[in-house]
Structure formats: structure tokens, C-alpha cells
Amino acid sequence: MNGFLKHPLRVTGRLCWLAGEISLAFLDFVINVLFQPKVPLVRARAQWLQQACRRVLRILNVTIKTEGPIPLKGLMVCNHLSYLDILVISTVTPSVFIAKNEVKRWPVFGWFAQLSGTLFVKRTRRVDVARLNQEVEYVLDAGGLVVLFPEGTSSDGRNVLPFKSSLLEPVTRLNHPLTVAFLDYSMPEGDVRKDVCYWGDMTLVPHLINLFSKRRVEARVSFTRLASQAQSRKELARRLHSHVVRLKESLREDALA
């Protein structure tokens, strides 16, 4: 709560702004998702989430820079640093996310995740992973973009954690575009690892309030398209991890140049 004590007016103003945007987002959902039968549901939900995320990022004064071809469909894998990742990626391109089942219980974020068509998975249950793979295939066949964070959890960004391969089965069997992305943050004040990255035993509400106290956050997303796919999901997981690490190293070299 130190951020609130340092900037009480900024935090209070932004929280009030957020409350208003949440109300507008729910109204927008009713108008542009529930009553738009001509638009496929997968696309309507993803576009609704994109507009909502753009409005929330304006509250936080988050700017985004992108490099490489931005995907519109297929599967995209990305490193995972924070709940902010979803807002940034969705702002860049309409997306359907895969998330752990616990996200359903998060305040605000959980509601938005369910309304936007997020695919939830209980990673400890193999049967549930099989069910999720069918849902992923449905979104891919409908021309949607599915975003997966294969590290399985968020981190402080110092390293890219090993990728879990269980959710990559649809990609090895189906001919869909495959994109790799690397996401990184910077800020003029504060510590990205503590103030933006959400990991370990951090608690959502205090972390979010502290983030609201920061003047500005800069996000950078690098994309690269994979021309070929692996024959097995474990091989694919290793290849994807290698590509994400390569994007990370390239971004670091650019920063040092």
C-alpha cells in the first residue's frame, strides 16, 4: 500500500475512473456481444475484450510498442510476467486466452475473463486438459487467435521458465498459424520486477493499487512467425521456448546498443 500513501489522489482518481470503465464495459458487452447475432461469438467476445483493455490501459497510462508481424489467428505463445500481459496483448490484437481455473475467482479480472470467452484449465487433471484441447481446436477452426502462456505461471522476468507441453497438442495435429511473442516492461519510476511483474506470493489487490500509483508503464512486444511445426508437443515446447529466449536476448541487445 506504499504507492497509495505516496500518491493518494492519483490512486483514488484512477480507481474511480476504473469503476466507470467497468460499468461501460458491461454495457458494451450487452450491446455488442449479446445483441450482435451476425458476428461470430468468438470474434465478438475478443473484440469486446480488446476495447475494454484499451480503456483500462489508458487509466494506467500504459504505452505499447510492437515489433514483427502481429498475428490475427492461430496459436500464439508468450512469456508471462503479470496480469497486465493480458491487457497489453488483447489491446494489440483480439485474442482468446488460456488461463488457470483460479483466475475465475479474481475480482474484476475473473469476470472479464469469463465474459471474454477465456478457456480455463485445471492443469492438475489430465482429463481437463483433454477437454481444453477440444475447446482450443474450436476457437482455432473459427479463425480466432488463442494465446497461451506455456510457462504455466508468471515470473519476475529474469529468466523464461521451461514450457509445459500438455496444451500444445492441437498445434502439432492441425495446420494453424503459429506465432511466438516476447513481452517486456519498463517504467521511469519504480521496479518492474516488483511493481509490474506479479509472481510468487504477491497478493492481487495490494499489487494492483501499487501499480495504479505509478506515473507510466511502457510495454514492448516482439512477434515472430514460425514457418514449420514439430512432430511432437514436447519437441514443439522446446522449440518455442528457444524462440522466446531468442527474442528476449534480441531485445536486450537492442537496449544496450
C-alpha positions as CSV (number, residue, x, y, z in Angstrom):
1,M,0.0,0.0,0.0
2,N,3.0,2.3,-0.1
3,G,2.0,3.5,-3.5
4,F,-1.3,4.8,-2.2
5,L,0.4,6.6,0.7
6,K,2.7,8.4,-1.7
7,H,0.1,9.3,-4.4
8,P,-3.4,9.1,-2.8
9,L,-5.0,11.4,-5.2
10,R,-3.6,9.6,-8.3
11,V,-4.7,6.2,-7.0
12,T,-8.1,7.4,-5.9
13,G,-8.8,9.1,-9.2
14,R,-7.7,6.2,-11.2
15,L,-9.8,3.7,-9.1
16,C,-12.9,5.9,-9.7
17,W,-12.1,6.0,-13.4
18,L,-11.7,2.2,-13.4
19,A,-15.1,1.8,-11.8
20,G,-16.7,3.9,-14.5
21,E,-14.9,2.0,-17.3
22,I,-16.0,-1.3,-15.8
23,S,-19.7,-0.2,-15.9
24,L,-19.2,1.0,-19.5
25,A,-17.6,-2.3,-20.4
26,F,-20.5,-4.4,-19.1
27,L,-22.9,-2.2,-21.1
28,D,-20.8,-2.6,-24.2
29,F,-20.9,-6.4,-23.7
30,V,-24.7,-6.4,-23.7
31,I,-24.9,-4.2,-26.8
32,N,-22.0,-5.5,-28.9
33,V,-21.9,-9.2,-27.9
34,L,-25.3,-10.4,-26.7
35,F,-27.2,-8.5,-29.4
36,Q,-24.9,-9.0,-32.3
37,P,-26.0,-12.3,-33.8
38,K,-24.4,-11.6,-37.1
39,V,-20.9,-11.5,-35.6
40,P,-19.4,-14.9,-34.6
41,L,-19.4,-15.2,-30.8
42,V,-15.6,-15.9,-30.6
43,R,-14.8,-12.8,-32.6
44,A,-17.4,-10.6,-30.8
45,R,-16.0,-11.5,-27.3
46,A,-12.4,-11.0,-28.4
47,Q,-13.2,-7.6,-29.9
48,W,-15.1,-6.6,-26.8
49,L,-12.2,-7.5,-24.6
50,Q,-9.8,-5.5,-26.8
51,Q,-11.9,-2.4,-26.4
52,A,-12.2,-2.8,-22.6
53,C,-8.4,-3.4,-22.3
54,R,-7.6,-0.4,-24.3
55,R,-9.7,1.8,-21.9
56,V,-8.0,0.3,-18.8
57,L,-4.5,0.8,-20.2
58,R,-5.4,4.5,-20.7
59,I,-6.1,4.7,-17.0
60,L,-2.7,3.2,-16.1
61,N,-1.0,5.3,-18.8
62,V,0.5,2.2,-20.5
63,T,2.1,2.7,-23.9
64,I,2.8,-0.2,-26.2
65,K,5.5,-0.7,-28.8
66,T,5.4,-3.7,-31.2
67,E,7.9,-5.4,-33.5
68,G,7.3,-8.0,-36.1
69,P,4.1,-9.3,-37.7
70,I,1.1,-9.1,-35.4
71,P,-1.0,-12.3,-35.5
72,L,-4.7,-12.3,-36.1
73,K,-5.4,-16.0,-35.9
74,G,-3.8,-19.3,-34.9
75,L,-1.9,-20.0,-31.7
76,M,0.4,-17.6,-30.0
77,V,2.7,-18.4,-27.1
78,C,4.3,-15.8,-25.0
79,N,6.3,-15.4,-21.8
80,H,4.2,-14.5,-18.7
81,L,5.1,-11.7,-16.3
82,S,1.8,-10.2,-15.0
83,Y,-2.0,-9.9,-15.2
84,L,-1.1,-6.8,-17.3
85,D,0.1,-9.2,-20.1
86,I,-3.5,-10.0,-21.0
87,L,-4.5,-6.3,-21.3
88,V,-1.4,-5.5,-23.4
89,I,-1.8,-8.4,-25.8
90,S,-5.5,-8.0,-26.2
91,T,-5.0,-4.3,-26.9
92,V,-2.6,-5.2,-29.7
93,T,-4.8,-8.0,-31.3
94,P,-8.2,-9.5,-30.4
95,S,-7.4,-12.7,-28.5
96,V,-8.8,-15.7,-26.6
97,F,-6.7,-16.6,-23.6
98,I,-5.9,-19.8,-21.8
99,A,-5.8,-19.3,-18.1
100,K,-5.7,-21.4,-14.9
101,N,-9.0,-22.1,-13.3
102,E,-8.2,-20.0,-10.2
103,V,-8.5,-16.8,-12.3
104,K,-12.2,-17.2,-12.3
105,R,-12.2,-16.1,-8.6
106,W,-10.2,-12.9,-9.2
107,P,-12.2,-9.7,-8.6
108,V,-12.9,-7.9,-11.9
109,F,-10.3,-9.8,-13.8
110,G,-12.2,-13.0,-13.3
111,W,-15.5,-11.5,-14.5
112,F,-13.9,-10.1,-17.6
113,A,-12.1,-13.4,-18.3
114,Q,-15.3,-15.3,-18.3
115,L,-17.2,-12.8,-20.4
116,S,-14.5,-12.7,-23.0
117,G,-14.5,-16.5,-23.5
118,T,-11.3,-17.3,-21.8
119,L,-10.5,-21.0,-21.8
120,F,-9.9,-22.2,-18.3
121,V,-8.0,-25.3,-17.3
122,K,-7.3,-27.3,-14.2
123,R,-3.7,-28.2,-15.0
124,T,-3.5,-31.0,-12.4
125,R,-6.3,-33.0,-14.1
126,R,-5.3,-34.8,-17.4
127,V,-9.0,-35.2,-18.3
128,D,-9.5,-31.5,-18.1
129,V,-6.5,-30.8,-20.4
130,A,-8.1,-33.1,-23.0
131,R,-11.4,-31.2,-22.7
132,L,-9.5,-27.9,-23.1
133,N,-7.7,-29.1,-26.2
134,Q,-11.1,-29.6,-27.9
135,E,-12.1,-26.0,-27.0
136,V,-8.8,-24.7,-28.4
137,E,-9.4,-26.6,-31.6
138,Y,-12.9,-25.0,-31.8
139,V,-11.5,-21.4,-31.5
140,L,-8.7,-22.1,-34.0
141,D,-11.2,-23.6,-36.5
142,A,-13.4,-20.5,-36.1
143,G,-10.4,-18.3,-37.1
144,G,-9.6,-17.0,-33.7
145,L,-6.3,-16.3,-32.0
146,V,-5.6,-18.4,-29.0
147,V,-2.9,-17.1,-26.6
148,L,-1.1,-19.5,-24.3
149,F,1.5,-18.7,-21.6
150,P,3.2,-22.1,-21.6
151,E,5.4,-21.3,-18.6
152,G,2.3,-22.2,-16.5
153,T,2.9,-19.3,-14.1
154,S,4.2,-15.7,-14.1
155,S,7.7,-14.8,-13.1
156,D,9.9,-11.7,-12.4
157,G,11.2,-11.8,-15.9
158,R,14.8,-12.6,-15.2
159,N,14.5,-15.9,-17.0
160,V,12.0,-17.6,-19.3
161,L,10.7,-20.7,-17.4
162,P,10.5,-24.1,-19.1
163,F,7.4,-24.5,-21.2
164,K,4.8,-27.1,-20.4
165,S,3.8,-29.1,-23.4
166,S,0.4,-30.5,-22.4
167,L,-1.6,-27.8,-24.1
168,L,0.3,-27.8,-27.4
169,E,-1.3,-31.0,-28.8
170,P,-3.8,-29.2,-31.1
171,V,-0.9,-27.3,-32.8
172,T,1.0,-30.5,-33.6
173,R,-2.0,-32.1,-35.2
174,L,-3.6,-29.2,-37.0
175,N,-2.4,-26.8,-39.6
176,H,-2.8,-23.4,-37.9
177,P,-0.5,-20.4,-37.9
178,L,1.9,-20.4,-35.0
179,T,3.4,-17.2,-33.5
180,V,5.9,-16.6,-30.8
181,A,6.0,-13.4,-28.7
182,F,8.1,-11.9,-26.1
183,L,6.7,-9.2,-23.7
184,D,8.8,-6.8,-21.6
185,Y,8.1,-3.8,-19.4
186,S,9.9,-0.7,-18.4
187,M,9.0,2.3,-16.2
188,P,10.5,5.7,-15.4
189,E,9.9,5.2,-11.7
190,G,9.8,2.0,-9.6
191,D,11.0,-1.5,-10.1
192,V,9.4,-3.6,-12.9
193,R,10.1,-6.9,-11.1
194,K,8.2,-5.7,-8.0
195,D,5.7,-3.1,-9.4
196,V,4.6,-4.7,-12.7
197,C,5.5,-8.4,-12.5
198,Y,3.0,-10.4,-10.5
199,W,4.6,-13.6,-9.1
200,G,5.4,-15.7,-6.1
201,D,3.3,-15.0,-3.1
202,M,2.2,-11.5,-4.2
203,T,-1.5,-10.6,-3.4
204,L,-3.6,-9.1,-6.2
205,V,-5.3,-6.1,-4.7
206,P,-2.3,-4.5,-2.9
207,H,-0.2,-5.1,-6.1
208,L,-2.9,-3.5,-8.3
209,I,-3.3,-0.5,-6.0
210,N,0.5,0.0,-6.0
211,L,0.5,-0.2,-9.9
212,F,-2.2,2.5,-10.0
213,S,0.2,4.8,-8.2
214,K,2.9,4.7,-10.9
215,R,3.0,7.5,-13.4
216,R,3.6,5.5,-16.5
217,V,4.4,2.0,-17.8
218,E,5.9,1.1,-21.1
219,A,5.3,-2.3,-22.7
220,R,7.2,-3.8,-25.7
221,V,6.0,-6.9,-27.6
222,S,8.1,-8.7,-30.2
223,F,6.5,-11.2,-32.6
224,T,7.9,-13.8,-34.9
225,R,6.0,-16.3,-37.1
226,L,7.2,-19.9,-37.2
227,A,7.3,-21.4,-40.7
228,S,7.2,-25.1,-39.6
229,Q,5.9,-27.1,-36.7
230,A,7.3,-30.0,-34.7
231,Q,6.0,-33.6,-34.8
232,S,5.6,-33.9,-31.1
233,R,4.4,-31.4,-28.4
234,K,7.5,-31.9,-26.3
235,E,9.7,-31.1,-29.2
236,L,7.5,-28.1,-30.1
237,A,7.7,-26.9,-26.5
238,R,11.5,-26.9,-26.6
239,R,11.5,-25.0,-30.0
240,L,9.0,-22.4,-28.8
241,H,11.0,-21.8,-25.6
242,S,14.1,-21.3,-27.7
243,H,12.4,-18.8,-29.9
244,V,11.1,-16.8,-26.9
245,V,14.6,-16.7,-25.3
246,R,16.0,-15.6,-28.6
247,L,13.5,-12.7,-28.7
248,K,14.4,-11.8,-25.1
249,E,18.1,-11.7,-26.0
250,S,17.5,-9.6,-29.1
251,L,15.5,-7.1,-27.1
252,R,18.3,-6.9,-24.5
253,E,20.9,-6.3,-27.2
254,D,18.8,-3.5,-28.7
255,A,18.6,-1.9,-25.3
256,L,22.4,-2.0,-24.9
257,A,23.1,-0.7,-28.4
